[in-house]
């Protein structure tokens, strides 16, 4: 296998379309299809199911996609580290992001700062929480965007935005839209929920939500690798799911905001985290102030 084959497969998974992926990769559709086919032959299993209506991941494809994207991220990181060592950048900002972050909102925050400071190199790195926290701790990241965790008392934290959590009932147990459009947490506590591993912060947030309201969380014994997989499992009737609004792939009616026992909307808080001692450089301090202004306006 080669990096081009991995890039082609990653693009197909992202766009759910061979034609859109080919345009993104600047290759013809036959060339992209051949690259994906070669990768599938080498791995010994099909990655995609292709119909006249859509392209979707096979169970095997859903399993290997995080590892495939990890190879591509590692390659980008290797090139960046080599370039930085050979020709150091005078001003750069290294930002780590959880897979749970709303990319559109993150871009809305970063892009104005980038335009104001074209001399600065801003690099985004998406990875799991353990790696994000390790790299922030050892100084190879300047900021991390993740689900807020008040347990990190030695780190600075700034809430950036709030995102509603939505309840998706499993197939076979549809619900009528409740009065006010929300479901109460107490009314869905008897559901069995499909979960992702605690790599992005969602599982931690859901467990904390149930624990803070003294409700027992019933978890399905298996785990999905992504929010998209959870939606697919819900459609198969495996269990119900709780997802942030920005990670909802389907836009059907069977997705309800959640309210706590007091009627308040249940949300996750996405925060920027950094080490105070490492953010004293003028360009990092300026970015911190930019984040504060953005957070205050949202």
C-alpha positions as a Markdown table, in Angstrom:
| # | Residue | x | y | z |
|---|---|---|---|---|
| 1 | Unk | 0.0 | 0.0 | 0.0 |
| 2 | Unk | 1.0 | 3.6 | -0.4 |
| 3 | Unk | 0.0 | 7.0 | 0.9 |
| 4 | Unk | -1.9 | 7.9 | -2.2 |
| 5 | Unk | -4.2 | 4.8 | -1.7 |
| 6 | Unk | -4.7 | 5.7 | 1.9 |
| 7 | Unk | -5.6 | 9.3 | 1.0 |
| 8 | Unk | -8.1 | 8.1 | -1.7 |
| 9 | Unk | -9.8 | 5.8 | 0.8 |
| 10 | Unk | -9.9 | 8.5 | 3.5 |
| 11 | Unk | -11.5 | 11.0 | 1.0 |
| 12 | Unk | -14.2 | 8.5 | -0.1 |
| 13 | Unk | -15.1 | 7.9 | 3.6 |
| 14 | Unk | -15.3 | 11.6 | 4.2 |
| 15 | Unk | -17.3 | 12.6 | 1.2 |
| 16 | Unk | -19.3 | 9.3 | 0.8 |
| 17 | Unk | -18.8 | 9.8 | -2.9 |
| 18 | Unk | -16.2 | 8.5 | -5.3 |
| 19 | Unk | -16.7 | 11.5 | -7.7 |
| 20 | Unk | -16.4 | 14.1 | -4.9 |
| 21 | Unk | -13.3 | 12.2 | -3.5 |
| 22 | Unk | -11.7 | 12.2 | -6.9 |
| 23 | Unk | -12.2 | 15.9 | -7.3 |
| 24 | Unk | -10.8 | 16.5 | -3.8 |
| 25 | Unk | -7.7 | 14.4 | -4.6 |
| 26 | Unk | -7.2 | 15.9 | -8.0 |
| 27 | Unk | -7.4 | 12.6 | -9.8 |
| 28 | Unk | -9.8 | 11.0 | -12.2 |
| 29 | Unk | -12.6 | 8.8 | -10.8 |
| 30 | Unk | -11.2 | 5.6 | -12.4 |
| 31 | Unk | -7.8 | 6.3 | -11.0 |
| 32 | Unk | -9.3 | 6.8 | -7.5 |
| 33 | Unk | -11.4 | 3.7 | -7.8 |
| 34 | Unk | -8.3 | 1.7 | -8.9 |
| 35 | Unk | -6.4 | 3.0 | -5.9 |
| 36 | Unk | -9.1 | 2.0 | -3.5 |
| 37 | Unk | -9.4 | -1.4 | -5.1 |
| 38 | Unk | -5.7 | -2.1 | -4.8 |
| 39 | Unk | -5.8 | -1.2 | -1.1 |
| 40 | Unk | -8.8 | -3.5 | -0.6 |
| 41 | Unk | -7.0 | -6.4 | -2.3 |
| 42 | Unk | -3.9 | -5.9 | -0.1 |
| 43 | Unk | -5.9 | -5.7 | 3.1 |
| 44 | Unk | -8.0 | -8.7 | 2.1 |
| 45 | Unk | -11.5 | -7.2 | 2.6 |
| 46 | Unk | -13.8 | -4.6 | 1.1 |
| 47 | Unk | -13.7 | -1.1 | 2.7 |
| 48 | Unk | -16.8 | 0.3 | 1.0 |
| 49 | Unk | -20.2 | -0.7 | -0.1 |
| 50 | Unk | -21.1 | 1.2 | -3.3 |
| 51 | Unk | -24.7 | 1.5 | -4.6 |
| 52 | Unk | -26.4 | 3.8 | -7.1 |
| 53 | Unk | -27.5 | 5.9 | -4.2 |
| 54 | Unk | -24.6 | 6.2 | -1.9 |
| 55 | Unk | -21.2 | 4.9 | -0.7 |
| 56 | Unk | -20.9 | 3.6 | 2.9 |
| 57 | Unk | -18.3 | 1.9 | 5.0 |
| 58 | Unk | -18.4 | -1.9 | 5.5 |
| 59 | Unk | -18.0 | -3.0 | 9.1 |
| 60 | Unk | -14.3 | -3.8 | 8.2 |
| 61 | Unk | -14.0 | -0.3 | 6.7 |
| 62 | Unk | -15.4 | 1.3 | 9.8 |
| 63 | Unk | -13.0 | -0.7 | 11.9 |
| 64 | Unk | -9.8 | 0.3 | 10.0 |
| 65 | Unk | -10.7 | 3.9 | 9.1 |
| 66 | Unk | -9.3 | 5.4 | 12.4 |
| 67 | Unk | -6.0 | 3.5 | 11.8 |
| 68 | Unk | -5.9 | 4.6 | 8.2 |
| 69 | Unk | -6.4 | 8.2 | 9.1 |
| 70 | Unk | -3.8 | 7.8 | 11.9 |
| 71 | Unk | -1.2 | 6.9 | 9.3 |
| 72 | Unk | -2.0 | 10.0 | 7.3 |
| 73 | Unk | -1.8 | 12.2 | 10.4 |
| 74 | Unk | 1.5 | 10.6 | 11.4 |
| 75 | Unk | 2.9 | 11.3 | 7.9 |
| 76 | Unk | 1.8 | 15.0 | 8.1 |
| 77 | Unk | 3.3 | 15.3 | 11.5 |
| 78 | Unk | 6.6 | 13.8 | 10.4 |
| 79 | Unk | 6.8 | 16.3 | 7.5 |
| 80 | Unk | 5.9 | 19.2 | 9.8 |
| 81 | Unk | 8.5 | 18.2 | 12.4 |
| 82 | Unk | 11.2 | 17.8 | 9.8 |
| 83 | Unk | 10.4 | 21.1 | 8.2 |
| 84 | Unk | 10.3 | 22.8 | 11.6 |
| 85 | Unk | 13.7 | 21.4 | 12.5 |
| 86 | Unk | 15.4 | 22.3 | 9.2 |
| 87 | Unk | 13.8 | 25.7 | 8.9 |
| 88 | Unk | 12.3 | 26.8 | 12.2 |
| 89 | Unk | 9.2 | 29.0 | 12.0 |
| 90 | Unk | 9.5 | 32.1 | 14.1 |
| 91 | Unk | 5.9 | 32.2 | 15.0 |
| 92 | Unk | 3.7 | 29.1 | 15.0 |
| 93 | Unk | 0.6 | 27.9 | 16.9 |
| 94 | Unk | 0.1 | 24.2 | 17.3 |
| 95 | Unk | -3.5 | 23.3 | 18.1 |
| 96 | Unk | -4.7 | 19.8 | 19.1 |
| 97 | Unk | -8.4 | 19.0 | 18.6 |
| 98 | Unk | -10.6 | 16.2 | 19.8 |
| 99 | Unk | -12.6 | 14.4 | 17.0 |
| 100 | Unk | -15.7 | 15.7 | 18.8 |
| 101 | Unk | -15.0 | 19.3 | 17.9 |
| 102 | Unk | -17.3 | 21.0 | 15.4 |
| 103 | Unk | -14.9 | 21.7 | 12.6 |
| 104 | Unk | -17.0 | 24.5 | 11.1 |
| 105 | Unk | -17.2 | 26.4 | 14.4 |
| 106 | Unk | -13.4 | 25.9 | 15.0 |
| 107 | Unk | -12.7 | 27.3 | 11.5 |
| 108 | Unk | -15.0 | 30.3 | 12.2 |
| 109 | Unk | -12.8 | 31.1 | 15.3 |
| 110 | Unk | -9.4 | 30.5 | 13.8 |
| 111 | Unk | -9.8 | 31.9 | 10.3 |
| 112 | Unk | -10.2 | 35.6 | 11.3 |
| 113 | Unk | -7.0 | 35.3 | 13.4 |
| 114 | Unk | -5.2 | 33.6 | 10.5 |
| 115 | Unk | -6.1 | 36.5 | 8.2 |
| 116 | Unk | -5.0 | 39.1 | 10.7 |
| 117 | Unk | -1.7 | 37.3 | 11.2 |
| 118 | Unk | -0.5 | 35.7 | 7.9 |
| 119 | Unk | 3.0 | 35.6 | 9.2 |
| 120 | Unk | 2.0 | 32.9 | 11.7 |
| 121 | Unk | 1.8 | 29.2 | 10.9 |
| 122 | Unk | -1.3 | 27.6 | 12.5 |
| 123 | Unk | -1.3 | 23.8 | 12.5 |
| 124 | Unk | -4.2 | 21.6 | 13.6 |
| 125 | Unk | -3.7 | 18.1 | 14.9 |
| 126 | Unk | -6.7 | 15.8 | 15.5 |
| 127 | Unk | -6.1 | 12.9 | 17.9 |
| 128 | Unk | -7.6 | 11.1 | 20.9 |
| 129 | Unk | -7.7 | 12.6 | 24.4 |
| 130 | Unk | -4.8 | 10.6 | 25.8 |
| 131 | Unk | -2.4 | 11.8 | 23.0 |
| 132 | Unk | -3.7 | 15.4 | 23.1 |
| 133 | Unk | -3.1 | 15.6 | 26.9 |
| 134 | Unk | 0.3 | 13.9 | 26.6 |
| 135 | Unk | 1.5 | 16.3 | 23.8 |
| 136 | Unk | 0.1 | 19.4 | 25.6 |
| 137 | Unk | 2.0 | 18.3 | 28.7 |
| 138 | Unk | 5.3 | 17.8 | 27.0 |
| 139 | Unk | 5.1 | 21.1 | 25.1 |
| 140 | Unk | 4.5 | 19.7 | 21.5 |
| 141 | Unk | 1.1 | 21.4 | 21.4 |
| 142 | Unk | 0.2 | 25.0 | 22.5 |
| 143 | Unk | -3.6 | 24.6 | 22.9 |
| 144 | Unk | -6.0 | 21.7 | 23.0 |
| 145 | Unk | -9.8 | 21.9 | 22.2 |
| 146 | Unk | -11.7 | 19.2 | 24.0 |
| 147 | Unk | -14.7 | 18.6 | 26.2 |
| 148 | Unk | -14.3 | 20.7 | 29.3 |
| 149 | Unk | -12.7 | 18.8 | 32.3 |
| 150 | Unk | -12.6 | 20.7 | 35.5 |
| 151 | Unk | -10.3 | 18.1 | 37.0 |
| 152 | Unk | -7.3 | 19.6 | 35.3 |
| 153 | Unk | -6.7 | 22.3 | 37.9 |
| 154 | Unk | -3.1 | 22.9 | 36.9 |
| 155 | Unk | -4.1 | 23.8 | 33.3 |
| 156 | Unk | -5.8 | 27.0 | 32.1 |
| 157 | Unk | -9.3 | 26.4 | 30.5 |
| 158 | Unk | -11.6 | 28.7 | 28.6 |
| 159 | Unk | -15.1 | 27.6 | 27.6 |
| 160 | Unk | -15.5 | 28.3 | 23.8 |
| 161 | Unk | -19.0 | 27.1 | 23.0 |
| 162 | Unk | -21.8 | 24.9 | 24.2 |
| 163 | Unk | -23.4 | 22.2 | 22.1 |
| 164 | Unk | -26.7 | 20.5 | 22.8 |
| 165 | Unk | -26.8 | 16.7 | 23.2 |
| 166 | Unk | -29.5 | 14.9 | 21.2 |
| 167 | Unk | -31.2 | 11.6 | 22.0 |
| 168 | Unk | -31.7 | 9.2 | 19.1 |
| 169 | Unk | -34.1 | 6.3 | 20.0 |
| 170 | Unk | -33.2 | 2.9 | 18.6 |
| 171 | Unk | -35.1 | 1.6 | 15.6 |
| 172 | Unk | -38.3 | -0.2 | 16.7 |
| 173 | Unk | -38.9 | 2.3 | 19.6 |
| 174 | Unk | -39.8 | 5.5 | 17.8 |
| 175 | Unk | -41.0 | 8.4 | 19.9 |
| 176 | Unk | -43.5 | 11.2 | 19.1 |
| 177 | Unk | -42.1 | 14.7 | 19.3 |
| 178 | Unk | -42.7 | 15.6 | 23.0 |
| 179 | Unk | -44.2 | 18.8 | 24.1 |
| 180 | Unk | -41.5 | 21.5 | 23.9 |
| 181 | Unk | -39.5 | 19.3 | 21.6 |
| 182 | Unk | -37.2 | 17.9 | 24.3 |
| 183 | Unk | -37.1 | 14.6 | 26.2 |
| 184 | Unk | -36.4 | 14.4 | 29.9 |
| 185 | Unk | -33.3 | 12.6 | 31.0 |
| 186 | Unk | -35.3 | 10.6 | 33.5 |
| 187 | Unk | -37.6 | 9.4 | 30.7 |
| 188 | Unk | -34.8 | 7.9 | 28.7 |
| 189 | Unk | -32.7 | 6.4 | 31.5 |
| 190 | Unk | -34.1 | 3.0 | 30.9 |
| 191 | Unk | -32.7 | 2.8 | 27.4 |
| 192 | Unk | -29.5 | 0.8 | 26.5 |
| 193 | Unk | -27.1 | 3.2 | 24.8 |
| 194 | Unk | -24.4 | 2.4 | 22.2 |
| 195 | Unk | -21.2 | 4.2 | 23.0 |
| 196 | Unk | -17.9 | 5.1 | 21.5 |
| 197 | Unk | -14.6 | 4.5 | 23.3 |
| 198 | Unk | -13.5 | 7.3 | 25.7 |
| 199 | Unk | -11.1 | 8.7 | 23.1 |
| 200 | Unk | -12.9 | 11.9 | 22.1 |
| 201 | Unk | -14.6 | 12.9 | 25.4 |
| 202 | Unk | -18.2 | 12.0 | 24.4 |
| 203 | Unk | -18.4 | 8.8 | 26.5 |
| 204 | Unk | -16.8 | 10.6 | 29.5 |
| 205 | Unk | -19.4 | 13.4 | 29.2 |
| 206 | Unk | -22.4 | 11.0 | 28.9 |
| 207 | Unk | -21.3 | 9.0 | 31.9 |
| 208 | Unk | -20.7 | 12.2 | 33.9 |
| 209 | Unk | -24.2 | 13.4 | 32.9 |
| 210 | Unk | -25.9 | 10.3 | 34.2 |
| 211 | Unk | -23.7 | 10.2 | 37.3 |
| 212 | Unk | -24.5 | 13.9 | 38.2 |
| 213 | Unk | -28.2 | 13.2 | 38.0 |
| 214 | Unk | -27.9 | 9.9 | 39.9 |
| 215 | Unk | -29.1 | 7.8 | 37.0 |
| 216 | Unk | -27.7 | 4.4 | 36.1 |
| 217 | Unk | -26.3 | 4.4 | 32.5 |
| 218 | Unk | -27.1 | 1.1 | 30.7 |
| 219 | Unk | -24.3 | 0.6 | 28.1 |
| 220 | Unk | -24.3 | -1.8 | 25.2 |
| 221 | Unk | -21.5 | -4.3 | 25.6 |
| 222 | Unk | -19.8 | -3.4 | 22.4 |
| 223 | Unk | -18.3 | -0.1 | 21.2 |
| 224 | Unk | -18.5 | 1.8 | 17.9 |
| 225 | Unk | -15.5 | 3.6 | 16.5 |
| 226 | Unk | -17.3 | 6.8 | 15.5 |
| 227 | Unk | -20.5 | 8.8 | 15.9 |
| 228 | Unk | -21.5 | 7.7 | 12.4 |
| 229 | Unk | -21.3 | 4.1 | 13.4 |
| 230 | Unk | -23.5 | 4.8 | 16.4 |
| 231 | Unk | -26.2 | 6.2 | 14.2 |
| 232 | Unk | -26.0 | 3.1 | 12.0 |
| 233 | Unk | -26.3 | 0.8 | 15.0 |
| 234 | Unk | -29.3 | 2.8 | 16.2 |
| 235 | Unk | -30.9 | 2.3 | 12.8 |
| 236 | Unk | -30.2 | -1.5 | 13.2 |
| 237 | Unk | -32.0 | -1.5 | 16.6 |
| 238 | Unk | -28.8 | -2.3 | 18.6 |
| 239 | Unk | -29.5 | 0.5 | 21.0 |
| 240 | Unk | -30.2 | 4.2 | 21.5 |
| 241 | Unk | -27.6 | 6.9 | 21.3 |
| 242 | Unk | -26.7 | 10.4 | 22.6 |
| 243 | Unk | -24.8 | 12.6 | 20.2 |
| 244 | Unk | -23.8 | 16.3 | 19.9 |
| 245 | Unk | -25.8 | 18.1 | 17.3 |
| 246 | Unk | -22.8 | 18.7 | 15.0 |
| 247 | Unk | -22.0 | 15.0 | 14.8 |
| 248 | Unk | -25.5 | 13.9 | 13.6 |
| 249 | Unk | -25.0 | 12.5 | 10.1 |
| 250 | Unk | -28.7 | 11.9 | 9.3 |
| 251 | Unk | -31.1 | 14.8 | 9.6 |
| 252 | Unk | -34.2 | 12.8 | 10.4 |
| 253 | Unk | -36.9 | 13.8 | 12.8 |
| 254 | Unk | -36.0 | 11.1 | 15.4 |
| 255 | Unk | -33.4 | 13.2 | 17.2 |
| 256 | Unk | -34.5 | 15.1 | 20.3 |
| 257 | Unk | -32.8 | 17.6 | 22.5 |
| 258 | Unk | -32.4 | 16.4 | 26.1 |
| 259 | Unk | -33.6 | 18.3 | 29.2 |
| 260 | Unk | -32.5 | 17.6 | 32.8 |
| 261 | Unk | -34.9 | 17.2 | 35.7 |
| 262 | Unk | -35.1 | 21.0 | 36.1 |
| 263 | Unk | -36.0 | 21.4 | 32.4 |
| 264 | Unk | -32.6 | 22.9 | 31.4 |
| 265 | Unk | -31.0 | 21.9 | 28.1 |
| 266 | Unk | -28.3 | 19.2 | 28.4 |
| 267 | Unk | -25.2 | 20.4 | 26.7 |
| 268 | Unk | -21.5 | 19.6 | 26.5 |
| 269 | Unk | -19.0 | 22.5 | 26.9 |
| 270 | Unk | -16.1 | 22.6 | 24.5 |
| 271 | Unk | -13.1 | 24.4 | 26.0 |
| 272 | Unk | -9.6 | 25.5 | 25.0 |
| 273 | Unk | -6.9 | 24.2 | 27.4 |
| 274 | Unk | -3.3 | 25.3 | 27.7 |
| 275 | Unk | -0.4 | 25.5 | 30.1 |
| 276 | Unk | 0.0 | 29.0 | 31.5 |
| 277 | Unk | 3.8 | 28.8 | 31.6 |
| 278 | Unk | 3.9 | 27.9 | 27.9 |
| 279 | Unk | 1.5 | 30.6 | 26.6 |
| 280 | Unk | 3.5 | 33.7 | 27.4 |
| 281 | Unk | 5.0 | 34.2 | 24.0 |
| 282 | Unk | 3.4 | 37.4 | 22.4 |
| 283 | Unk | 1.7 | 35.6 | 19.5 |
| 284 | Unk | 0.3 | 32.9 | 21.9 |
| 285 | Unk | -1.0 | 35.5 | 24.3 |
| 286 | Unk | -2.6 | 37.3 | 21.4 |
| 287 | Unk | -4.3 | 34.1 | 20.3 |
| 288 | Unk | -5.5 | 33.6 | 23.8 |
| 289 | Unk | -7.2 | 37.0 | 23.8 |
| 290 | Unk | -8.7 | 36.3 | 20.4 |
| 291 | Unk | -10.3 | 33.1 | 21.9 |
| 292 | Unk | -11.7 | 35.1 | 24.8 |
| 293 | Unk | -13.3 | 37.6 | 22.5 |
| 294 | Unk | -14.7 | 34.8 | 20.3 |
| 295 | Unk | -16.1 | 33.0 | 23.3 |
| 296 | Unk | -17.7 | 36.2 | 24.7 |
| 297 | Unk | -19.5 | 36.7 | 21.3 |
| 298 | Unk | -21.0 | 33.2 | 21.2 |
